[in-house]
Amino acid sequence: MSADVNATAIVKRIQRTKKYAHLCESVIRRASDQAVARYRTEKEAEKAARRRLHQVYGAYLEEDWVGEVGRALDAVDKDDLAEPRAFCLPLLDLHASTRERVDNLDTLFPRIFSETGTPSHVVDLACGLNPLTVSWMGLPESCRYTAVDLHEGLALVLNRFFERFGLTGEAVCGDVLEWDDFTADVVFLLKVLPCLARQEKDADLATVARIPSRDVVLSYPSKSLSGRDVGMVEHYGNRAREIADCCGRDLIEIEGASELVFVLRKGA
Ligand SMILES: C[S@@+](CC[C@H](N)C(=O)[O-])C[C@H]1O[C@@H](n2cnc3c(N)ncnc32)[C@H](O)[C@@H]1O
């Protein structure tokens, strides 16, 4: 049996499981291809592919935050519609990445956009629940906002959110490592580069390298999930500088944020 046939059978079986049914196909395909290259039998390879998916994406799949957002949208009333920020705040608390951002929302996006200028199109790659911060971004109505994540259910609830609140935005289920639609002038890669680097060696650098947009906004957590400072600022700061150097981009640090934030500007 060829490696390709093996991998396809594995992809199909994994897609039929409840846990991974909502993951975009290319993510399952990558884990399966990597496993098929390393294991001799289909059974071993499938086990390894599932293990890999669990290691990389398990944390994003196990809690039912997509369901929680969906239920909150089911219950939206006209008071909520008048106050999108009040509606979104408790939902931002559902996910560790946006939770860390909540106290910083009033200043974070104005500071980012004061560096980039007002964008005409933002792509928020591996967006998680960050699109729920869109009403803090102060984007003009003419600005497109495209949110991409590997979870199909997340794209569905985010589109319901945009529509219900009359906000300009679109959410798409997609794989960042395969994404190639870069008409945006500003691309967000918030708190996802270490996760991409676990999916493929140096995928953090490779992803930034293939983005043609003028500004790429990177962020990293500054503390571990348990709240400890374990040298992350130094470690991730060094990696961001390395990525900027390799990609010929200038690095501008957005200081004073609750996460480590950098704008990587395309060199003149
Ligand atoms: C740590 S969270 C960051 C979420 C968001 N960017 C933020 O800062 O609030 C990582 C997100 O990346 C998504 N993700 C990880 N790998 C991805 C990939 N290859 N393609 C698309 N999304 C991915 C996960 O589903 C998860 O929502």
The ligand as an ORCA input file, in Angstrom:
! r2SCAN-3c Opt
* xyz 0 1
  C      -3.202     30.177     21.634
  S      -4.660     30.318     20.639
  C      -4.556     31.999     20.113
  C      -5.896     32.534     19.689
  C      -5.918     33.993     19.244
  N      -4.983     34.249     18.155
  C      -5.660     34.918     20.406
  O      -4.539     35.400     20.567
  O      -6.596     35.173     21.163
  C      -4.201     29.455     19.212
  C      -5.284     29.311     18.164
  O      -4.636     28.865     16.985
  C      -5.480     27.968     16.306
  N      -4.594     27.212     15.438
  C      -3.515     26.457     15.799
  N      -2.916     25.937     14.715
  C      -3.611     26.382     13.633
  C      -3.483     26.168     12.233
  N      -2.523     25.420     11.717
  N      -4.390     26.768     11.408
  C      -5.403     27.521     11.918
  N      -5.571     27.753     13.239
  C      -4.684     27.185     14.087
  C      -6.152     27.182     17.428
  O      -7.348     26.566     16.980
  C      -6.373     28.295     18.466
  O      -7.633     28.914     18.271
*
